[in-house]
Amino acid sequence: MVRLRPYKRCDSKIIEKKYSLNNGDCAEEDNFYPWVALDDENRVVGHFIMIYLHGDNKLLRFGWVIVDDTRRGKGYGTGMLQKGLQYAFDILGADRVTIGVFENNESAHRCYLKVGFADQEIVCAEPWNIIEMAVDRNSVRSMRKCRRRFQT
C-alpha cells in the first residue's frame, strides 16, 4: 500500500540531493505541488511533482517521478501515480494530466501506461526523445469502474 504526503525539506536527506525542491523556484504562487510516497512503515519510497500548465487550473503536469532504486518493480510507482491522479482529479479538479518520459525509459513508460496515461506524441530532443503522454478525468473514472467490477 502506498500513501502520499506533501514533500518536506527534510525529505531531501532521503531523496537524492539533485532532486531537492524549493517552492521559491516556481514563478507562480500555489502552482507547484511536490509529493512523497510512503510505504506501510512510513518509509519514503518515491517522489513526484504536480504543476499547473500555462495558468490553466484544469491542466496539470506530473514530473520528476522517482522511485527508490531498491524498491522498483514492487508496485510503488504505480500506486504513487494512481494516488496522484486521484488527488489531481478529485481534489484539485483537473480535467487532464500530462507527463513526459524519455523514450529509452521503458519501465517508466510501462508504468505510466498501466495507470492510464496514453501516448500523445514523440518530441525529438537531445540526448533522448521524449514521449509526451496524457490522461483525462473520464478515462480514469472508466478504469476505476472496470477495476471495481473485476474485483467483485
Secondary structure in CASP SS format (residue, H / E / C, confidence):
PFRMAT SS
TARGET T0000
AUTHOR 0000-0000-0000
METHOD secondary structure of the structure
MODEL  1
M C 1.00
V C 1.00
R E 1.00
L E 1.00
R E 1.00
P E 1.00
Y C 1.00
K C 1.00
R H 1.00
C H 1.00
D H 1.00
S H 1.00
K H 1.00
I C 1.00
I C 1.00
E C 1.00
K H 1.00
K H 1.00
Y H 1.00
S C 1.00
L C 1.00
N C 1.00
N H 1.00
G H 1.00
D H 1.00
C C 1.00
A C 1.00
E C 1.00
E C 1.00
D C 1.00
N C 1.00
F E 1.00
Y E 1.00
P E 1.00
W E 1.00
V E 1.00
A E 1.00
L E 1.00
D C 1.00
D C 1.00
E C 1.00
N C 1.00
R C 1.00
V E 1.00
V E 1.00
G E 1.00
H E 1.00
F E 1.00
I E 1.00
M E 1.00
I E 1.00
Y E 1.00
L E 1.00
H C 1.00
G C 1.00
D E 1.00
N E 1.00
K E 1.00
L E 1.00
L E 1.00
R E 1.00
F E 1.00
G E 1.00
W E 1.00
V E 1.00
I E 1.00
V E 1.00
D C 1.00
D H 1.00
T H 1.00
R H 1.00
R C 1.00
G C 1.00
K C 1.00
G C 1.00
Y H 1.00
G H 1.00
T H 1.00
G H 1.00
M H 1.00
L H 1.00
Q H 1.00
K H 1.00
G H 1.00
L H 1.00
Q H 1.00
Y H 1.00
A H 1.00
F H 1.00
D H 1.00
I C 1.00
L C 1.00
G C 1.00
A C 1.00
D C 1.00
R E 1.00
V E 1.00
T E 1.00
I E 1.00
G E 1.00
V E 1.00
F E 1.00
E C 1.00
N C 1.00
N C 1.00
E H 1.00
S H 1.00
A H 1.00
H H 1.00
R H 1.00
C H 1.00
Y H 1.00
L H 1.00
K H 1.00
V C 1.00
G C 1.00
F C 1.00
A E 1.00
D E 1.00
Q E 1.00
E E 1.00
I E 1.00
V E 1.00
C C 1.00
A C 1.00
E C 1.00
P C 1.00
W C 1.00
N C 1.00
I E 1.00
I E 1.00
E E 1.00
M E 1.00
A E 1.00
V E 1.00
D E 1.00
R H 1.00
N H 1.00
S H 1.00
V H 1.00
R H 1.00
S H 1.00
M H 1.00
R H 1.00
K H 1.00
C H 1.00
R H 1.00
R H 1.00
R H 1.00
F H 1.00
Q H 1.00
T C 1.00
END
